[in-house]
């Protein structure tokens, strides 16, 4: 019985992991397709910065090359996808706000799904611009501390005309004008970074000391980001 139980647990975990992987690949496919659509069908990563960054993210999560190729093809031709990038804004408790980045081919479906989740979890949707003004649109680069010295990071930040630099125990975070994303190859020398992309940086952060409230807000973010159409939730938490 123990052997059967162990196999059942392993099988359930594998199915859950496969579902998560499929969800991630689906999101990455949408981002790649959108990058092609937004640049008029330009499929060359060397001349389409957003596409190049999307492909790099896809490879970082081990997305197969065939999947990447199919996602690119969906952005061209007579049957090309109708995907759009849409941002939604919302509020939860204690002044915590969200900017919800989505990639969707059905605005009404996506809005309904997000609104239902927000309503069920004590959140509220905001009108366009009701939250966005509290954030600075920029680019963010994530660098693993094992790959760069502080001196190298500061030098890179200077080249990128950085707006701010944060760090935690394992990573540096450089925030810089998003217009400079297209110049990374010319500015970075041999510095390795984990990721780079558009970001919305809150002008101020709010700390939630109540662990019960914090847990509920984090669960809400996880639930939103689990939606196929949602790419990322930016928050001032």
N, C-alpha and C positions, 0 to 999 in steps of 0.2 A: 504493500500500500504506500509506503513512504516513497518508493521509487516512482510510482505512478503519480503521486502528489507532486513530487519534485518536477517531473516532466510537465505536468499540467501548469505549474507555476512558470517554468521556463517558456512554455508555449505562449502563455498569456503575456509575459513580458516581451517576447519576440513580436507578437501581434501588435502590442502597444507601440513598440519601437518602430515597427514598419509603418504604422499609421502616422506617427510623428514624422518619420522620414518622408513619407509621401506628401504630407501636409507642407513640409519645408520645401520639397522639390516643386510642388504646385505653386507656392508663393514665389519662388525664385524664377519659375517659368514666366509668370505674369510680369515680373519686374524686367526681365530680359526683353520680352515682347514689347512692353511699354517703351523701353529705351529705344527700340527700333522705330516704333510708331511716332514718338515725339521728335525724332530726327528725320522725318520724311522718308523712312525706309532705308536709312543708312545702316548697312550691316557690317561695316568694317570697324572693329574695335579701336583701331589706330586713329580713326577720325571721329569716333563717337565715344566721348568720355564716359557718359552714363552707361553705355553698353559695356565698355571695358570693365568698369567697376562692378557691374552686375554679374558679369561672367566670372570675375575674380571671386566674388562672394559665393557664387554657385559652386565653383571648384573647391572653395574652402570647406563646403559641407559635403564634398564628394559626389556632387551631382554628375551623372554620366554625360559624356560628350554628346551622345545621341539626343539626350533630353535638351541640352543646350542648343543644339542645331535645330531641333523642332521648334523650340521657343522663338528662335530668331526668324525662322520661316513664317511663323504666324504673324509677323509684323510687316510682311510684304505680300504682293500679289493681289488679285481681285477678291480673294476670300479672306483678306487680312482681318485680324481681330479688331473689335471695337472697344478695347480696354481704355479706361481713363484713370488718371490719378486724381482722387478727391480727398480733401481733408475735412474731417468733422471735428467739432469742438464740444467739450462737455465739462461738467462740474461734479464733484462729489463733496464729501464732508470736509469741514475745517479749511476751506479755501484751496483745496487740491483741485487742480485743473488738468484736463487732457487735451492733447491734439492727436487725433486718430488718423493715421495715414493709411489710405486704402488704394487698392488697384482693382477696379471693378468694370464689368460690362453691363451692369444693371444697377443704377443708382438707387432705385426704389427698394430693391431687395436688400442691398447693403445697409441703407439707412434704417430700414425696418428691423433688421437683425441687431444692429448696434443699439437702436433705441430700446428694443425689448430687453437687452442685457443691462443697459443702464437703468431702466425703470425697475427691474427686478432686484437691483443691487444698490438702490438708494441714490443713483446718479441722475443727472438731468442733462439733456442735450442743450447746447447753446447755439445762438444764431452766429452766422459767419462774422468773424472779427471780434466776437465777445471774449475770446481767450487768446487769440493769436497775438494781440498787441503786447501780451506779457512775456513773449518769447522773442529771441533773436534768431532769425534764419541764418544759418552758417553751415560750414562743413566741419566734420569732426574726424580726426585720425586717432586710431587706437594703436599704441605701440607697447609690446611686451617688454618689461624691464630687463628680461634676460637677453634681449636683442639689441639694446642700445644703452649707452651711458647717458647720464643727465646732461652732460655737456653737449652730446650729439643731438639730444632732443631739443635743447635750448637753441642750438644753431639752426635746426630745422624749423622750429617755431618762428625764428627771426626771418628766415627765408619765405615762410608762408604768410608773413604779416599777421601773426597769431593775435586773436582777440583775447584768449585766455588759455591757461594750462591747468589741468587738474591731474591728480594721481591718486592711486590707492596702493595696496600692498604689491600688486602684480603688474599694473599697467600705468602708462602715461596717456593722457587725453589732450590732444591739441585742437582747439577750436579756432577756425580761421575763416576768412571770407570765402563763401562757396564758389565765387568766380575763379578762385585759384585751384579748384579741383582739376581743371583741365591742364594745369602746368606741373603736375606732380612729377612726371618723368624728368623734367628739366631741373627741378628744384631739390630732389631728394638724394642725389648721389646713390650710394649703396644702402641707405637705411631701410631696414625691413619693418613693415607695419602689418598689423593684423587685419585692419579694415579701414576704409575711408568712404565717406558719403555725406549726403545732406543731413543736417541735424537742426533741431529747434531747441535752443538753449534757453531755459527759463531765466529771467532777469533776477529772480529771487527764488530760493528754495524754502519749502515749509517742512518742518520736522514734526512727525507724529509720534508722540511718546507713548500713547495708549496702544499696547501691542495688539489688542483685539481689533481696534479700528485699522491699524496698519495691516493686519492679516487680511481683513476684508477688502481693503483697497488693492493690495497686491493680488488677491484672488480675482478681483474684477479685471485688472490689467491682463492677467493670464487668460481669462475667459475671452476677453476681446481679441487678444493676439492669437487665440486658437481658431478664430474665424478665418476661413480661406481667403476672404477678400481683404483682411486687415494685415498690413505689412508691419506696422510698428505703432506703439503708443508712446508719445512723448508726454512727460509729466513734470510738475514742479515739486513732486514728493521728494 
